[in-house]
Amino acid sequence: MENFETYLLILGLLLAAGSLLSGLAHRSILSLAILFLVAGIILGDQVTGVLELDATSELVKRVTEVTLILILFVDGMEVEAGMLRRSWHVPLRSLLIAMPLTAGLIAAAGVTLLALSWKQALLLGALLSPTDPVLTSSVITNTKIPLRVRHSLNLESGFNDGLALPAVLIFATALGGAGTAEAWWRFLARDLLTGASVGVAGALIAVWLLRPFRGRLEIIPHYRSLYAFGVALTLYGAARYLGGNGFIAVFLGGIVIASQMRGQTATFERFSRDASEVFKAATFVIFGSLLAAGSLAADGFRGLALALFVLFVARTAALLPSLWGTRLDWPERLFMAWFGPKGVACIAYALLVLGMDLPGGEEIFNLAALVVFGSIILHGATDTPLADWFGNRAASEAAARRSKSG
């Protein structure tokens, strides 16, 4: 059987199994991300050898590309809706203060602990700066957690994938040798600017094309979501055809569509969101199959120290000062500081870097893999107990209020 066919067979079985176990995962400390990751490890070349995937293969590259397209497009469409809600100042602080500071702290740790060059360290910090709470056991939808915390984490995760992307691309380009002034100008003008222009202009055209289709010509809801998915693919392809960055185009296109169609993006998101879940699972399986115990431990205790620093120190040291003066109480702040898991965006960016054959790219991938692997286990195992703690806390406070009023 061909490797691609083997991969489709395994992915199909895992998606079916994950769907059947989703209710159990929702009520336990386990998450479907852990299921797909462990399955990839077991089926990968390091254990059973059922999946023989190479990080530079076309299959891995294309799955990574489509995953990023879907993630960034859905994140972009959620941005405008989220910003119109109340309490926008907390996620804004997380994004504008904590996120760059987190990346800087990770970069400094990479230079100090592992003697990475600053270009390599900044690239590592950029690709590990996004958070992805959605991938664990439904923190965003768990009503036991205070609404303002869930809202802040949801909006932060929606924004930061796209905000981290330019930094990842710029540092990767610099590490790849495009360090002259001319090369930087060419990259910024052609790659980022062209991608941004295509994303904004293409999305405006896509919204304009919908105007005649009203009344009797109204698009069926199912096909509205399919239309949005088609727009995402078109923006990416058009930007790449013109020499620009397709990911930037997709992310900005999602933002423009949301801003132009306020309150109407739910049907647009549906298909893209479901498709993104499929490709997230596919990415986790690929990621797991590429993990090797020897590679994860290649940097020894220094690599482990970096991973522990990223998971336990960097976000906390960056986020707590940024939340100073907000109405969040200390348990809520500490929960937000802890719950900054590294998910599918970090994996996709790490795979992107690995496929670019950069100096030190394999070490960067291995370090990112170690952090993501630890994050999936630690955050996936603690979200439900912490949610239960918040639920018990709220129940105790409500009982105390009733006792006083009685």
C-alpha positions in Angstrom: 0.0 0.0 0.0 1.3 3.5 -0.9 2.3 5.7 2.0 -0.3 8.3 1.1 -3.0 5.7 1.2 -1.7 4.4 4.5 -1.9 7.9 5.9 -5.5 8.4 4.7 -6.5 5.1 6.2 -5.0 5.9 9.6 -6.3 9.4 9.6 -9.8 8.2 8.8 -9.7 5.7 11.6 -8.4 8.2 14.0 -11.0 10.8 13.1 -13.8 8.2 13.5 -12.4 7.1 16.9 -11.8 10.6 18.0 -15.4 11.5 17.2 -16.7 8.5 19.2 -14.5 9.4 22.2 -15.2 13.2 22.1 -17.8 13.0 24.8 -15.4 11.1 27.1 -12.5 13.4 26.3 -14.7 16.4 27.1 -15.3 15.1 30.6 -11.8 13.8 31.4 -8.3 15.1 31.7 -7.5 13.7 28.3 -7.8 15.5 25.0 -8.2 14.4 21.4 -4.9 16.2 20.6 -3.2 13.7 22.9 -4.9 10.9 21.1 -3.7 12.0 17.7 -0.2 12.8 18.9 0.3 9.5 20.7 -1.1 7.6 17.7 1.4 9.4 15.4 4.2 8.5 17.7 3.2 4.8 17.9 2.7 4.6 14.1 5.8 6.6 13.2 9.1 5.4 12.1 10.6 5.4 15.6 8.1 2.7 16.9 6.2 0.6 14.5 7.2 2.2 11.2 3.7 2.0 9.8 4.0 5.7 8.8 7.2 6.7 7.1 6.9 10.5 6.7 9.6 12.9 5.9 9.4 16.6 7.1 10.5 17.8 3.7 8.0 15.6 1.7 5.3 17.0 -0.4 2.6 15.4 1.8 3.9 17.1 5.0 4.3 20.4 3.2 0.8 20.4 1.7 -0.9 19.3 4.8 0.9 22.0 6.8 0.0 24.6 4.2 -3.7 23.8 4.1 -3.8 23.6 8.0 -2.4 27.1 8.2 -4.7 28.4 5.6 -7.7 27.2 7.5 -6.5 28.2 10.9 -5.6 31.7 9.8 -8.7 32.3 7.8 -11.0 31.2 10.7 -9.0 33.2 13.2 -9.2 36.2 11.0 -13.0 36.0 10.7 -13.2 35.7 14.5 -11.1 38.8 15.1 -13.7 41.5 14.3 -16.5 39.8 16.1 -14.4 39.3 19.2 -13.2 42.9 19.2 -16.8 44.2 19.2 -17.4 42.4 22.6 -16.8 43.9 25.9 -13.6 43.6 27.9 -11.4 43.9 24.9 -8.6 45.5 26.9 -7.4 42.3 28.6 -6.7 40.3 25.4 -5.3 43.5 23.8 -2.8 43.6 26.6 -2.0 40.0 26.2 -1.3 40.5 22.5 0.5 43.8 22.5 2.5 43.4 25.7 2.7 39.8 26.8 3.1 38.1 23.4 6.2 40.1 22.2 7.7 39.9 25.7 7.1 36.1 25.8 8.9 35.7 22.4 11.8 37.9 23.7 12.2 35.9 26.9 12.2 32.6 25.0 14.8 34.0 22.6 17.0 35.2 25.5 16.7 31.8 27.1 17.7 30.1 23.7 20.8 32.3 23.5 21.7 31.8 27.2 21.0 28.1 27.6 21.7 26.7 24.2 24.1 29.3 22.7 21.7 29.7 19.7 22.5 32.7 17.4 20.1 35.6 17.9 18.5 34.9 14.6 17.8 31.3 15.5 16.6 32.3 19.0 14.3 35.0 17.7 12.8 32.6 15.2 12.3 30.0 18.0 10.6 32.7 20.2 8.4 33.8 17.4 7.1 30.4 16.5 6.5 29.5 20.2 4.7 32.7 21.1 1.2 31.8 19.8 -1.2 30.0 22.3 -3.9 27.6 21.4 -6.4 26.9 24.2 -9.0 25.6 21.8 -7.0 22.3 21.3 -7.4 21.1 24.8 -10.6 19.9 26.5 -12.9 22.7 25.7 -11.5 25.4 28.0 -13.1 28.1 25.8 -16.6 26.5 26.1 -16.4 25.3 29.7 -18.9 27.4 31.6 -17.2 26.7 35.0 -14.4 29.0 34.0 -15.3 32.7 34.3 -16.6 34.2 31.1 -14.1 37.1 31.0 -11.2 34.6 31.2 -12.7 32.4 28.4 -13.3 35.4 26.3 -9.8 36.8 26.7 -8.2 33.4 26.0 -10.4 32.9 22.9 -9.7 36.3 21.4 -6.0 36.0 22.2 -5.7 32.6 20.5 -7.7 34.0 17.5 -5.3 36.9 17.0 -1.9 35.6 17.9 -1.5 32.9 15.2 -1.7 35.7 12.6 0.4 38.2 14.5 3.2 35.7 15.0 3.3 34.8 11.3 5.2 37.9 10.0 7.8 37.6 12.7 8.3 33.9 11.9 8.6 34.7 8.2 11.0 37.6 8.7 13.3 35.8 11.1 13.3 32.7 8.9 14.2 34.8 5.9 17.0 36.5 7.9 18.3 33.1 9.0 18.2 31.8 5.5 20.7 34.4 4.4 18.6 37.3 3.2 20.3 39.7 5.5 21.3 42.6 3.2 19.3 45.8 3.0 18.2 45.0 -0.5 17.1 41.5 0.4 15.1 42.8 3.4 13.4 45.5 1.2 12.6 42.9 -1.4 11.1 40.5 1.1 9.0 43.1 2.8 7.8 44.7 -0.4 7.1 41.5 -2.4 6.2 39.0 0.2 4.4 40.8 3.0 3.1 43.8 1.1 1.9 41.8 -1.9 0.3 39.2 0.4 -1.5 41.9 2.4 -2.7 43.7 -0.7 -4.1 40.5 -2.2 -5.8 39.6 1.1 -7.5 43.0 1.6 -8.5 43.6 -2.1 -9.5 40.0 -2.7 -11.7 39.9 0.4 -13.4 43.2 -0.6 -14.1 41.8 -4.1 -15.5 38.6 -2.5 -17.9 40.5 -0.3 -18.9 42.7 -3.3 -19.7 39.7 -5.4 -22.3 38.6 -2.9 -24.4 41.7 -3.3 -26.5 40.5 -6.3 -27.2 37.2 -4.6 -30.2 38.2 -2.5 -33.9 37.5 -2.4 -34.6 34.7 -4.8 -30.9 34.4 -5.6 -29.9 34.0 -1.9 -27.1 31.5 -1.5 -28.0 28.4 0.4 -26.4 28.5 3.9 -24.3 25.4 3.3 -22.9 27.0 0.2 -22.2 30.3 1.9 -19.6 28.4 4.1 -18.3 26.7 1.0 -18.0 30.1 -0.7 -15.9 31.3 2.2 -13.6 28.3 2.0 -13.2 28.9 -1.7 -12.3 32.5 -1.0 -9.6 31.4 1.4 -8.0 29.1 -1.1 -8.3 31.7 -3.8 -6.6 34.4 -1.7 -3.8 32.0 -0.9 -3.3 30.9 -4.5 -3.5 34.5 -5.9 -1.0 35.8 -3.4 1.5 33.0 -4.2 1.0 33.4 -7.9 1.9 37.1 -7.6 4.9 36.4 -5.5 3.4 37.3 -2.1 2.8 35.5 1.1 -0.4 33.5 0.9 -0.8 33.1 4.7 -0.8 36.9 5.3 -3.4 37.2 2.5 -5.7 34.6 4.1 -5.5 36.1 7.6 -6.2 39.6 6.5 -8.9 38.4 4.1 -10.7 36.8 7.0 -10.5 40.0 9.0 -11.9 42.1 6.1 -14.7 39.7 5.5 -15.7 39.8 9.2 -15.5 43.6 9.3 -17.7 43.9 6.2 -20.3 41.3 7.1 -20.8 41.9 10.8 -23.1 39.4 12.4 -23.2 37.2 9.2 -19.9 35.3 9.5 -21.3 32.3 11.4 -22.4 30.5 8.2 -19.2 31.6 6.5 -17.1 29.9 9.2 -18.9 26.6 9.5 -17.3 24.6 6.7 -13.8 26.2 7.2 -14.0 25.4 11.0 -14.9 21.8 10.4 -12.3 21.4 7.7 -9.7 23.0 10.0 -10.4 20.4 12.7 -9.7 17.6 10.2 -6.4 19.2 9.2 -5.4 19.9 12.8 -5.8 16.2 13.5 -3.8 15.4 10.4 -1.1 17.8 11.6 -0.9 16.2 15.0 -0.5 12.7 13.5 2.3 14.0 11.2 3.9 15.7 14.1 3.8 12.6 16.3 5.2 10.4 13.6 8.2 12.8 13.2 9.0 12.9 16.9 12.0 10.9 17.9 13.1 10.4 21.5 16.7 10.9 20.5 15.9 14.1 18.7 13.9 15.5 21.5 16.7 14.8 23.9 19.4 16.0 21.5 20.2 19.1 23.6 20.1 17.2 26.8 19.3 19.0 30.1 19.8 22.3 28.4 16.9 21.6 26.0 14.8 20.3 28.9 15.6 23.5 30.8 14.5 25.6 27.9 11.2 23.7 27.6 10.5 24.1 31.3 11.3 27.8 31.1 8.9 28.2 28.2 6.1 26.3 29.8 6.4 27.5 33.4 8.2 30.8 33.4 8.1 32.8 30.1 4.3 33.3 29.7 3.8 33.9 33.4 6.6 36.5 33.6 5.2 38.2 30.5 1.5 38.1 31.2 1.2 38.9 34.9 2.7 42.4 34.5 0.6 43.1 31.4 -2.6 42.3 33.5 -1.7 44.8 36.2 -4.6 47.1 37.0 -7.3 44.9 35.4 -10.4 43.7 37.2 -9.2 40.1 37.0 -8.6 38.5 40.4 -5.4 36.6 41.1 -6.7 33.1 40.5 -8.0 34.3 37.1 -4.7 35.9 36.3 -2.7 32.9 37.3 -5.0 30.6 35.3 -4.5 32.8 32.2 -0.7 32.8 32.9 -0.6 29.1 33.1 -3.0 28.3 30.3 -0.9 29.3 27.3 -0.6 25.9 25.6 1.5 25.5 22.4 -0.7 23.9 19.8 -1.2 23.4 16.1 0.0 26.8 15.0 3.4 26.2 16.7 3.5 22.8 15.1 2.7 24.1 11.7 5.2 26.9 11.9 7.9 24.5 13.1 7.2 22.1 10.2 7.4 25.2 7.9 10.8 26.1 9.3 12.0 22.5 9.1 11.0 22.3 5.4 12.9 25.5 4.6 16.3 23.8 5.3 17.6 26.7 7.4 20.8 26.7 9.4 19.9 25.2 12.7 16.4 24.5 11.5 16.4 20.9 12.7 17.4 22.0 16.2 14.7 24.7 16.3 12.2 22.1 15.2 13.3 19.6 17.9 13.2 22.3 20.6 9.7 23.4 19.5 8.6 19.8 19.3 9.8 19.2 22.9 7.8 22.3 24.1 4.7 21.4 22.2 4.8 17.8 23.4 5.1 18.8 27.0 2.4 21.5 26.6 -0.1 19.0 25.1 0.4 16.6 28.0 0.6 19.2 30.9 -2.1 21.6 29.7 -4.3 18.8 28.4 -4.2 17.1 31.8 -4.8 20.2 33.9 -7.6 22.1 32.1 -10.5 20.0 33.4 -9.3 19.9 37.1 -8.7 23.7 37.0 -12.2 24.2 35.5 -13.7 22.1 38.3 -11.8 24.2 40.8 -13.3 27.4 39.4 -16.8 25.7 39.4 -16.4 24.8 43.1 -15.1 28.3 43.9 -18.2 29.9 42.2 -20.5 27.5 44.1 -18.9 28.3 47.4 -19.1 32.1 46.8 -22.8 31.7 45.7 -23.5 29.8 48.9 -21.8 32.4 51.0 -23.9 35.2 49.4 -27.1 33.3 50.1 -26.0 32.7 53.7 -25.4 36.4 54.2 -28.7 37.4 52.5 -30.6 34.9 54.6 
